[in-house]
């Protein structure tokens, strides 16, 4: 299960128009899958690696 911080990050990314609601749902599902396989990832890192957010957008969302 994604952390509350990751859920909040995704929620702000969607609210700010950086992700669609569908992309937000997919991101949270991907984080849950990563964790179920024993991995660790933050929402910001995973979204950047997938090319859905760039560093500038991540900074904007974090400031929100």
N, CA, C and O atoms as a Tripos MOL2 file, in Angstrom:
@<TRIPOS>MOLECULE
protein
  256   255    64     0     0
PROTEIN
NO_CHARGES

@<TRIPOS>ATOM
      1 N           0.8480   -1.1800    0.0000 N.3       1 UNK1
      2 CA          0.0000    0.0000    0.0000 C.3       1 UNK1
      3 C           0.8940    1.2440    0.0000 C.2       1 UNK1
      4 O           1.8180    1.3440    0.8070 O.2       1 UNK1
      5 N           0.6230    2.1850   -0.8970 N.am      2 UNK2
      6 CA          1.4200    3.4180   -0.9300 C.3       2 UNK2
      7 C           1.3130    4.1690    0.3980 C.2       2 UNK2
      8 O           0.3030    4.0910    1.0970 O.2       2 UNK2
      9 N           2.3560    4.8780    0.7180 N.am      3 UNK3
     10 CA          2.3650    5.6520    1.9590 C.3       3 UNK3
     11 C           1.3980    6.8320    1.8440 C.2       3 UNK3
     12 O           1.0410    7.2390    0.7380 O.2       3 UNK3
     13 N           0.9780    7.3750    2.9780 N.am      4 UNK4
     14 CA          0.1240    8.5670    2.9140 C.3       4 UNK4
     15 C           0.7960    9.7150    2.1620 C.2       4 UNK4
     16 O           0.1300   10.4760    1.4620 O.2       4 UNK4
     17 N           2.1140    9.8370    2.3090 N.am      5 UNK5
     18 CA          2.8500   10.8890    1.5940 C.3       5 UNK5
     19 C           2.7390   10.6790    0.0820 C.2       5 UNK5
     20 O           2.5060   11.6310   -0.6630 O.2       5 UNK5
     21 N           2.9050    9.4330   -0.3710 N.am      6 UNK6
     22 CA          2.7930    9.1470   -1.8030 C.3       6 UNK6
     23 C           1.3770    9.4030   -2.3050 C.2       6 UNK6
     24 O           1.1900    9.9510   -3.3910 O.2       6 UNK6
     25 N           0.3870    9.0120   -1.5230 N.am      7 UNK7
     26 CA         -1.0050    9.2630   -1.9110 C.3       7 UNK7
     27 C          -1.2740   10.7580   -2.0350 C.2       7 UNK7
     28 O          -1.9360   11.2040   -2.9730 O.2       7 UNK7
     29 N          -0.7550   11.5270   -1.0840 N.am      8 UNK8
     30 CA         -0.9330   12.9730   -1.1150 C.3       8 UNK8
     31 C          -0.2130   13.5800   -2.3290 C.2       8 UNK8
     32 O          -0.7570   14.4620   -2.9940 O.2       8 UNK8
     33 N           0.9990   13.1110   -2.6150 N.am      9 UNK9
     34 CA          1.7510   13.6080   -3.7660 C.3       9 UNK9
     35 C           0.9480   13.3820   -5.0470 C.2       9 UNK9
     36 O           0.8090   14.2890   -5.8680 O.2       9 UNK9
     37 N           0.4260   12.1820   -5.2090 N.am     10 UNK10
     38 CA         -0.3490   11.8660   -6.4200 C.3      10 UNK10
     39 C          -1.6170   12.7140   -6.4690 C.2      10 UNK10
     40 O          -1.9890   13.2100   -7.5320 O.2      10 UNK10
     41 N          -2.2730   12.8810   -5.3450 N.am     11 UNK11
     42 CA         -3.4970   13.6890   -5.3000 C.3      11 UNK11
     43 C          -3.2080   15.1290   -5.7360 C.2      11 UNK11
     44 O          -3.9700   15.7090   -6.5090 O.2      11 UNK11
     45 N          -2.0990   15.7070   -5.2360 N.am     12 UNK12
     46 CA         -1.7330   17.0680   -5.6250 C.3      12 UNK12
     47 C          -1.3220   17.1370   -7.0950 C.2      12 UNK12
     48 O          -1.6000   18.1310   -7.7660 O.2      12 UNK12
     49 N          -0.6670   16.1010   -7.5990 N.am     13 UNK13
     50 CA         -0.2750   16.0770   -9.0140 C.3      13 UNK13
     51 C          -1.5110   16.0670   -9.9090 C.2      13 UNK13
     52 O          -1.5370   16.7300  -10.9470 O.2      13 UNK13
     53 N          -2.5230   15.3220   -9.5100 N.am     14 UNK14
     54 CA         -3.7780   15.2910  -10.2730 C.3      14 UNK14
     55 C          -4.4900   16.6320  -10.1490 C.2      14 UNK14
     56 O          -4.9360   17.1940  -11.1490 O.2      14 UNK14
     57 N          -4.5990   17.1480   -8.9280 N.am     15 UNK15
     58 CA         -5.2940   18.4180   -8.7020 C.3      15 UNK15
     59 C          -4.6300   19.5690   -9.4600 C.2      15 UNK15
     60 O          -5.3080   20.4900   -9.9150 O.2      15 UNK15
     61 N          -3.2990   19.5120   -9.5930 N.am     16 UNK16
     62 CA         -2.5690   20.5510  -10.2990 C.3      16 UNK16
     63 C          -2.5570   20.3780  -11.8070 C.2      16 UNK16
     64 O          -1.9850   21.1990  -12.5240 O.2      16 UNK16
     65 N          -3.1830   19.3150  -12.2930 N.am     17 UNK17
     66 CA         -3.2530   19.0880  -13.7340 C.3      17 UNK17
     67 C          -2.0100   18.4580  -14.3320 C.2      17 UNK17
     68 O          -1.8590   18.4280  -15.5540 O.2      17 UNK17
     69 N          -1.1170   17.9530  -13.4920 N.am     18 UNK18
     70 CA          0.1060   17.3220  -13.9860 C.3      18 UNK18
     71 C          -0.1200   15.8670  -14.3840 C.2      18 UNK18
     72 O           0.6200   15.3110  -15.1950 O.2      18 UNK18
     73 N          -1.1530   15.2590  -13.8000 N.am     19 UNK19
     74 CA         -1.5470   13.8880  -14.1380 C.3      19 UNK19
     75 C          -3.0540   13.8580  -14.3190 C.2      19 UNK19
     76 O          -3.7790   14.6440  -13.7090 O.2      19 UNK19
     77 N          -3.5210   12.9470  -15.1590 N.am     20 UNK20
     78 CA         -4.9610   12.7220  -15.2500 C.3      20 UNK20
     79 C          -5.3760   11.8750  -14.0490 C.2      20 UNK20
     80 O          -4.5280   11.2340  -13.4260 O.2      20 UNK20
     81 N          -6.6560   11.8630  -13.7170 N.am     21 UNK21
     82 CA         -7.0940   10.9910  -12.6320 C.3      21 UNK21
     83 C          -6.7380    9.5210  -12.8880 C.2      21 UNK21
     84 O          -6.3960    8.7880  -11.9600 O.2      21 UNK21
     85 N          -6.8220    9.1070  -14.1360 N.am     22 UNK22
     86 CA         -6.4810    7.7210  -14.4790 C.3      22 UNK22
     87 C          -5.0020    7.4520  -14.2350 C.2      22 UNK22
     88 O          -4.6370    6.4020  -13.7040 O.2      22 UNK22
     89 N          -4.1480    8.4020  -14.6240 N.am     23 UNK23
     90 CA         -2.7130    8.2420  -14.3860 C.3      23 UNK23
     91 C          -2.4270    8.1840  -12.8890 C.2      23 UNK23
     92 O          -1.5580    7.4290  -12.4520 O.2      23 UNK23
     93 N          -3.1510    8.9720  -12.1050 N.am     24 UNK24
     94 CA         -2.9780    8.9430  -10.6620 C.3      24 UNK24
     95 C          -3.3390    7.5930  -10.0830 C.2      24 UNK24
     96 O          -2.6140    7.0610   -9.2430 O.2      24 UNK24
     97 N          -4.4540    7.0340  -10.5260 N.am     25 UNK25
     98 CA         -4.8710    5.7080  -10.0620 C.3      25 UNK25
     99 C          -3.8550    4.6500  -10.4700 C.2      25 UNK25
    100 O          -3.5160    3.7740   -9.6740 O.2      25 UNK25
    101 N          -3.3680    4.7270  -11.7040 N.am     26 UNK26
    102 CA         -2.3700    3.7680  -12.1830 C.3      26 UNK26
    103 C          -1.0720    3.8910  -11.3890 C.2      26 UNK26
    104 O          -0.4240    2.8870  -11.0940 O.2      26 UNK26
    105 N          -0.6980    5.1090  -11.0470 N.am     27 UNK27
    106 CA          0.5290    5.3180  -10.2750 C.3      27 UNK27
    107 C           0.4150    4.6770   -8.9000 C.2      27 UNK27
    108 O           1.3490    4.0170   -8.4460 O.2      27 UNK27
    109 N          -0.7150    4.8640   -8.2370 N.am     28 UNK28
    110 CA         -0.8970    4.2660   -6.9130 C.3      28 UNK28
    111 C          -0.9360    2.7420   -6.9990 C.2      28 UNK28
    112 O          -0.4010    2.0570   -6.1270 O.2      28 UNK28
    113 N          -1.5610    2.2120   -8.0380 N.am     29 UNK29
    114 CA         -1.5850    0.7580   -8.2290 C.3      29 UNK29
    115 C          -0.1750    0.2260   -8.4890 C.2      29 UNK29
    116 O           0.1960   -0.8310   -7.9790 O.2      29 UNK29
    117 N           0.6060    0.9560   -9.2790 N.am     30 UNK30
    118 CA          1.9820    0.5300   -9.5580 C.3      30 UNK30
    119 C           2.8230    0.5450   -8.2930 C.2      30 UNK30
    120 O           3.6280   -0.3610   -8.0740 O.2      30 UNK30
    121 N           2.6470    1.5670   -7.4550 N.am     31 UNK31
    122 CA          3.3840    1.6130   -6.1860 C.3      31 UNK31
    123 C           3.0090    0.4320   -5.3000 C.2      31 UNK31
    124 O           3.8780   -0.1710   -4.6700 O.2      31 UNK31
    125 N           1.7280    0.1000   -5.2450 N.am     32 UNK32
    126 CA          1.2820   -1.0450   -4.4450 C.3      32 UNK32
    127 C           1.8960   -2.3340   -4.9770 C.2      32 UNK32
    128 O           2.2900   -3.2040   -4.2010 O.2      32 UNK32
    129 N           1.9780   -2.4580   -6.2930 N.am     33 UNK33
    130 CA          2.5650   -3.6550   -6.8930 C.3      33 UNK33
    131 C           4.0620   -3.7450   -6.5900 C.2      33 UNK33
    132 O           4.5660   -4.8180   -6.2590 O.2      33 UNK33
    133 N           4.7670   -2.6270   -6.7030 N.am     34 UNK34
    134 CA          6.1960   -2.5960   -6.3970 C.3      34 UNK34
    135 C           6.4210   -3.0480   -4.9580 C.2      34 UNK34
    136 O           7.3050   -3.8600   -4.6830 O.2      34 UNK34
    137 N           5.6140   -2.5150   -4.0460 N.am     35 UNK35
    138 CA          5.7610   -2.8690   -2.6350 C.3      35 UNK35
    139 C           5.4070   -4.3310   -2.3810 C.2      35 UNK35
    140 O           6.0410   -4.9800   -1.5490 O.2      35 UNK35
    141 N           4.4000   -4.8630   -3.0870 N.am     36 UNK36
    142 CA          4.0150   -6.2580   -2.8900 C.3      36 UNK36
    143 C           5.1140   -7.2160   -3.3490 C.2      36 UNK36
    144 O           5.1840   -8.3600   -2.9000 O.2      36 UNK36
    145 N           5.9640   -6.7320   -4.2450 N.am     37 UNK37
    146 CA          7.0880   -7.5410   -4.7240 C.3      37 UNK37
    147 C           8.3470   -7.3340   -3.8830 C.2      37 UNK37
    148 O           9.4100   -7.8700   -4.1930 O.2      37 UNK37
    149 N           8.2070   -6.5440   -2.8110 N.am     38 UNK38
    150 CA          9.3370   -6.3130   -1.9200 C.3      38 UNK38
    151 C          10.1690   -5.0980   -2.2730 C.2      38 UNK38
    152 O          11.2030   -4.8580   -1.6500 O.2      38 UNK38
    153 N           9.7450   -4.3350   -3.2460 N.am     39 UNK39
    154 CA         10.4890   -3.1550   -3.6560 C.3      39 UNK39
    155 C          10.0540   -1.9230   -2.8890 C.2      39 UNK39
    156 O           9.0530   -1.9270   -2.1720 O.2      39 UNK39
    157 N          10.8300   -0.8770   -3.0610 N.am     40 UNK40
    158 CA         10.5310    0.4000   -2.4260 C.3      40 UNK40
    159 C          10.7020    1.4890   -3.4820 C.2      40 UNK40
    160 O          11.7090    1.5380   -4.1880 O.2      40 UNK40
    161 N           9.7010    2.3570   -3.5750 N.am     41 UNK41
    162 CA          9.7830    3.4710   -4.5150 C.3      41 UNK41
    163 C           8.8830    4.5850   -4.0090 C.2      41 UNK41
    164 O           7.8580    4.3330   -3.3750 O.2      41 UNK41
    165 N           9.2740    5.8070   -4.2930 N.am     42 UNK42
    166 CA          8.4010    6.9370   -3.9680 C.3      42 UNK42
    167 C           7.5870    7.2640   -5.2120 C.2      42 UNK42
    168 O           7.9780    6.9360   -6.3330 O.2      42 UNK42
    169 N           6.4590    7.9100   -4.9960 N.am     43 UNK43
    170 CA          5.6130    8.2920   -6.1190 C.3      43 UNK43
    171 C           6.3700    9.1980   -7.0860 C.2      43 UNK43
    172 O           6.3020    9.0120   -8.3010 O.2      43 UNK43
    173 N           7.0890   10.1740   -6.5450 N.am     44 UNK44
    174 CA          7.8190   11.1120   -7.4010 C.3      44 UNK44
    175 C           8.8520   10.3920   -8.2610 C.2      44 UNK44
    176 O           8.9300   10.6270   -9.4670 O.2      44 UNK44
    177 N           9.6410    9.5200   -7.6490 N.am     45 UNK45
    178 CA         10.6690    8.8010   -8.4040 C.3      45 UNK45
    179 C          10.0540    7.9070   -9.4760 C.2      45 UNK45
    180 O          10.5260    7.8760  -10.6120 O.2      45 UNK45
    181 N           9.0150    7.1910   -9.1170 N.am     46 UNK46
    182 CA          8.3910    6.2830  -10.0590 C.3      46 UNK46
    183 C           7.7710    7.0490  -11.2290 C.2      46 UNK46
    184 O           7.8870    6.6230  -12.3780 O.2      46 UNK46
    185 N           7.1180    8.1690  -10.9440 N.am     47 UNK47
    186 CA          6.4990    8.9570  -12.0150 C.3      47 UNK47
    187 C           7.5490    9.5980  -12.9190 C.2      47 UNK47
    188 O           7.3340    9.7320  -14.1240 O.2      47 UNK47
    189 N           8.6670    9.9870  -12.3500 N.am     48 UNK48
    190 CA          9.7450   10.5450  -13.1750 C.3      48 UNK48
    191 C          10.3470    9.4530  -14.0660 C.2      48 UNK48
    192 O          10.5740    9.6770  -15.2550 O.2      48 UNK48
    193 N          10.6010    8.2910  -13.5010 N.am     49 UNK49
    194 CA         11.1690    7.1910  -14.2960 C.3      49 UNK49
    195 C          10.2590    6.7780  -15.4320 C.2      49 UNK49
    196 O          10.7310    6.3720  -16.4930 O.2      49 UNK49
    197 N           8.9590    6.8780  -15.2190 N.am     50 UNK50
    198 CA          8.0040    6.5070  -16.2640 C.3      50 UNK50
    199 C           7.7560    7.6370  -17.2580 C.2      50 UNK50
    200 O           7.0090    7.4670  -18.2220 O.2      50 UNK50
    201 N           8.3810    8.7910  -17.0240 N.am     51 UNK51
    202 CA          8.2470    9.9070  -17.9490 C.3      51 UNK51
    203 C           6.9330   10.6650  -17.8280 C.2      51 UNK51
    204 O           6.5600   11.4100  -18.7340 O.2      51 UNK51
    205 N           6.2280   10.4790  -16.7170 N.am     52 UNK52
    206 CA          4.9570   11.1680  -16.5370 C.3      52 UNK52
    207 C           5.1190   12.5440  -15.9000 C.2      52 UNK52
    208 O           4.2850   13.4260  -16.1070 O.2      52 UNK52
    209 N           6.1810   12.7290  -15.1320 N.am     53 UNK53
    210 CA          6.4920   14.0280  -14.5410 C.3      53 UNK53
    211 C           7.9750   14.3100  -14.7300 C.2      53 UNK53
    212 O           8.7920   13.3900  -14.6990 O.2      53 UNK53
    213 N           8.3270   15.5800  -14.9260 N.am     54 UNK54
    214 CA          9.7430   15.9420  -14.9620 C.3      54 UNK54
    215 C          10.1220   16.5850  -13.6270 C.2      54 UNK54
    216 O           9.2680   16.7920  -12.7640 O.2      54 UNK54
    217 N          11.3860   16.8930  -13.4690 N.am     55 UNK55
    218 CA         11.8680   17.4250  -12.1900 C.3      55 UNK55
    219 C          11.1730   18.7320  -11.8080 C.2      55 UNK55
    220 O          10.8960   18.9650  -10.6310 O.2      55 UNK55
    221 N          10.8920   19.5760  -12.7830 N.am     56 UNK56
    222 CA         10.2120   20.8370  -12.4990 C.3      56 UNK56
    223 C           8.8140   20.5770  -11.9620 C.2      56 UNK56
    224 O           8.4010   21.1780  -10.9710 O.2      56 UNK56
    225 N           8.0910   19.6810  -12.6160 N.am     57 UNK57
    226 CA          6.7320   19.3610  -12.1740 C.3      57 UNK57
    227 C           6.7480   18.7440  -10.7690 C.2      57 UNK57
    228 O           5.8850   19.0430   -9.9440 O.2      57 UNK57
    229 N           7.7230   17.8950  -10.5110 N.am     58 UNK58
    230 CA          7.8440   17.2840   -9.1780 C.3      58 UNK58
    231 C           8.0500   18.3620   -8.1340 C.2      58 UNK58
    232 O           7.4510   18.3090   -7.0590 O.2      58 UNK58
    233 N           8.8990   19.3500   -8.4410 N.am     59 UNK59
    234 CA          9.1210   20.4450   -7.5170 C.3      59 UNK59
    235 C           7.8600   21.2480   -7.2460 C.2      59 UNK59
    236 O           7.5870   21.6320   -6.1080 O.2      59 UNK59
    237 N           7.0960   21.4980   -8.3010 N.am     60 UNK60
    238 CA          5.8400   22.2430   -8.1540 C.3      60 UNK60
    239 C           4.8660   21.4740   -7.2650 C.2      60 UNK60
    240 O           4.2390   22.0510   -6.3770 O.2      60 UNK60
    241 N           4.7440   20.1780   -7.5080 N.am     61 UNK61
    242 CA          3.8280   19.3630   -6.7140 C.3      61 UNK61
    243 C           4.2870   19.3040   -5.2630 C.2      61 UNK61
    244 O           3.4670   19.3860   -4.3490 O.2      61 UNK61
    245 N           5.5830   19.1640   -5.0460 N.am     62 UNK62
    246 CA          6.0870   19.1160   -3.6630 C.3      62 UNK62
    247 C           5.8200   20.4190   -2.9200 C.2      62 UNK62
    248 O           5.5550   20.3980   -1.7180 O.2      62 UNK62
    249 N           5.8850   21.5420   -3.6080 N.am     63 UNK63
    250 CA          5.6070   22.8310   -2.9780 C.3      63 UNK63
    251 C           4.1360   22.9850   -2.6180 C.2      63 UNK63
    252 O           3.7840   23.7160   -1.6920 O.2      63 UNK63
    253 N           3.2800   22.2840   -3.3650 N.am     64 UNK64
    254 CA          1.8340   22.3670   -3.0920 C.3      64 UNK64
    255 C           1.5660   21.6900   -1.7700 C.2      64 UNK64
    256 O           0.4180   21.6330   -1.3280 O.2      64 UNK64
@<TRIPOS>BOND
     1     1     2 1
     2     2     3 1
     3     3     4 2
     4     3     5 am
     5     5     6 1
     6     6     7 1
     7     7     8 2
     8     7     9 am
     9     9    10 1
    10    10    11 1
    11    11    12 2
    12    11    13 am
    13    13    14 1
    14    14    15 1
    15    15    16 2
    16    15    17 am
    17    17    18 1
    18    18    19 1
    19    19    20 2
    20    19    21 am
    21    21    22 1
    22    22    23 1
    23    23    24 2
    24    23    25 am
    25    25    26 1
    26    26    27 1
    27    27    28 2
    28    27    29 am
    29    29    30 1
    30    30    31 1
    31    31    32 2
    32    31    33 am
    33    33    34 1
    34    34    35 1
    35    35    36 2
    36    35    37 am
    37    37    38 1
    38    38    39 1
    39    39    40 2
    40    39    41 am
    41    41    42 1
    42    42    43 1
    43    43    44 2
    44    43    45 am
    45    45    46 1
    46    46    47 1
    47    47    48 2
    48    47    49 am
    49    49    50 1
    50    50    51 1
    51    51    52 2
    52    51    53 am
    53    53    54 1
    54    54    55 1
    55    55    56 2
    56    55    57 am
    57    57    58 1
    58    58    59 1
    59    59    60 2
    60    59    61 am
    61    61    62 1
    62    62    63 1
    63    63    64 2
    64    63    65 am
    65    65    66 1
    66    66    67 1
    67    67    68 2
    68    67    69 am
    69    69    70 1
    70    70    71 1
    71    71    72 2
    72    71    73 am
    73    73    74 1
    74    74    75 1
    75    75    76 2
    76    75    77 am
    77    77    78 1
    78    78    79 1
    79    79    80 2
    80    79    81 am
    81    81    82 1
    82    82    83 1
    83    83    84 2
    84    83    85 am
    85    85    86 1
    86    86    87 1
    87    87    88 2
    88    87    89 am
    89    89    90 1
    90    90    91 1
    91    91    92 2
    92    91    93 am
    93    93    94 1
    94    94    95 1
    95    95    96 2
    96    95    97 am
    97    97    98 1
    98    98    99 1
    99    99   100 2
   100    99   101 am
   101   101   102 1
   102   102   103 1
   103   103   104 2
   104   103   105 am
   105   105   106 1
   106   106   107 1
   107   107   108 2
   108   107   109 am
   109   109   110 1
   110   110   111 1
   111   111   112 2
   112   111   113 am
   113   113   114 1
   114   114   115 1
   115   115   116 2
   116   115   117 am
   117   117   118 1
   118   118   119 1
   119   119   120 2
   120   119   121 am
   121   121   122 1
   122   122   123 1
   123   123   124 2
   124   123   125 am
   125   125   126 1
   126   126   127 1
   127   127   128 2
   128   127   129 am
   129   129   130 1
   130   130   131 1
   131   131   132 2
   132   131   133 am
   133   133   134 1
   134   134   135 1
   135   135   136 2
   136   135   137 am
   137   137   138 1
   138   138   139 1
   139   139   140 2
   140   139   141 am
   141   141   142 1
   142   142   143 1
   143   143   144 2
   144   143   145 am
   145   145   146 1
   146   146   147 1
   147   147   148 2
   148   147   149 am
   149   149   150 1
   150   150   151 1
   151   151   152 2
   152   151   153 am
   153   153   154 1
   154   154   155 1
   155   155   156 2
   156   155   157 am
   157   157   158 1
   158   158   159 1
   159   159   160 2
   160   159   161 am
   161   161   162 1
   162   162   163 1
   163   163   164 2
   164   163   165 am
   165   165   166 1
   166   166   167 1
   167   167   168 2
   168   167   169 am
   169   169   170 1
   170   170   171 1
   171   171   172 2
   172   171   173 am
   173   173   174 1
   174   174   175 1
   175   175   176 2
   176   175   177 am
   177   177   178 1
   178   178   179 1
   179   179   180 2
   180   179   181 am
   181   181   182 1
   182   182   183 1
   183   183   184 2
   184   183   185 am
   185   185   186 1
   186   186   187 1
   187   187   188 2
   188   187   189 am
   189   189   190 1
   190   190   191 1
   191   191   192 2
   192   191   193 am
   193   193   194 1
   194   194   195 1
   195   195   196 2
   196   195   197 am
   197   197   198 1
   198   198   199 1
   199   199   200 2
   200   199   201 am
   201   201   202 1
   202   202   203 1
   203   203   204 2
   204   203   205 am
   205   205   206 1
   206   206   207 1
   207   207   208 2
   208   207   209 am
   209   209   210 1
   210   210   211 1
   211   211   212 2
   212   211   213 am
   213   213   214 1
   214   214   215 1
   215   215   216 2
   216   215   217 am
   217   217   218 1
   218   218   219 1
   219   219   220 2
   220   219   221 am
   221   221   222 1
   222   222   223 1
   223   223   224 2
   224   223   225 am
   225   225   226 1
   226   226   227 1
   227   227   228 2
   228   227   229 am
   229   229   230 1
   230   230   231 1
   231   231   232 2
   232   231   233 am
   233   233   234 1
   234   234   235 1
   235   235   236 2
   236   235   237 am
   237   237   238 1
   238   238   239 1
   239   239   240 2
   240   239   241 am
   241   241   242 1
   242   242   243 1
   243   243   244 2
   244   243   245 am
   245   245   246 1
   246   246   247 1
   247   247   248 2
   248   247   249 am
   249   249   250 1
   250   250   251 1
   251   251   252 2
   252   251   253 am
   253   253   254 1
   254   254   255 1
   255   255   256 2
@<TRIPOS>SUBSTRUCTURE
     1 UNK1         2 RESIDUE 1 A UNK
     2 UNK2         6 RESIDUE 1 A UNK
     3 UNK3        10 RESIDUE 1 A UNK
     4 UNK4        14 RESIDUE 1 A UNK
     5 UNK5        18 RESIDUE 1 A UNK
     6 UNK6        22 RESIDUE 1 A UNK
     7 UNK7        26 RESIDUE 1 A UNK
     8 UNK8        30 RESIDUE 1 A UNK
     9 UNK9        34 RESIDUE 1 A UNK
    10 UNK10       38 RESIDUE 1 A UNK
    11 UNK11       42 RESIDUE 1 A UNK
    12 UNK12       46 RESIDUE 1 A UNK
    13 UNK13       50 RESIDUE 1 A UNK
    14 UNK14       54 RESIDUE 1 A UNK
    15 UNK15       58 RESIDUE 1 A UNK
    16 UNK16       62 RESIDUE 1 A UNK
    17 UNK17       66 RESIDUE 1 A UNK
    18 UNK18       70 RESIDUE 1 A UNK
    19 UNK19       74 RESIDUE 1 A UNK
    20 UNK20       78 RESIDUE 1 A UNK
    21 UNK21       82 RESIDUE 1 A UNK
    22 UNK22       86 RESIDUE 1 A UNK
    23 UNK23       90 RESIDUE 1 A UNK
    24 UNK24       94 RESIDUE 1 A UNK
    25 UNK25       98 RESIDUE 1 A UNK
    26 UNK26      102 RESIDUE 1 A UNK
    27 UNK27      106 RESIDUE 1 A UNK
    28 UNK28      110 RESIDUE 1 A UNK
    29 UNK29      114 RESIDUE 1 A UNK
    30 UNK30      118 RESIDUE 1 A UNK
    31 UNK31      122 RESIDUE 1 A UNK
    32 UNK32      126 RESIDUE 1 A UNK
    33 UNK33      130 RESIDUE 1 A UNK
    34 UNK34      134 RESIDUE 1 A UNK
    35 UNK35      138 RESIDUE 1 A UNK
    36 UNK36      142 RESIDUE 1 A UNK
    37 UNK37      146 RESIDUE 1 A UNK
    38 UNK38      150 RESIDUE 1 A UNK
    39 UNK39      154 RESIDUE 1 A UNK
    40 UNK40      158 RESIDUE 1 A UNK
    41 UNK41      162 RESIDUE 1 A UNK
    42 UNK42      166 RESIDUE 1 A UNK
    43 UNK43      170 RESIDUE 1 A UNK
    44 UNK44      174 RESIDUE 1 A UNK
    45 UNK45      178 RESIDUE 1 A UNK
    46 UNK46      182 RESIDUE 1 A UNK
    47 UNK47      186 RESIDUE 1 A UNK
    48 UNK48      190 RESIDUE 1 A UNK
    49 UNK49      194 RESIDUE 1 A UNK
    50 UNK50      198 RESIDUE 1 A UNK
    51 UNK51      202 RESIDUE 1 A UNK
    52 UNK52      206 RESIDUE 1 A UNK
    53 UNK53      210 RESIDUE 1 A UNK
    54 UNK54      214 RESIDUE 1 A UNK
    55 UNK55      218 RESIDUE 1 A UNK
    56 UNK56      222 RESIDUE 1 A UNK
    57 UNK57      226 RESIDUE 1 A UNK
    58 UNK58      230 RESIDUE 1 A UNK
    59 UNK59      234 RESIDUE 1 A UNK
    60 UNK60      238 RESIDUE 1 A UNK
    61 UNK61      242 RESIDUE 1 A UNK
    62 UNK62      246 RESIDUE 1 A UNK
    63 UNK63      250 RESIDUE 1 A UNK
    64 UNK64      254 RESIDUE 1 A UNK
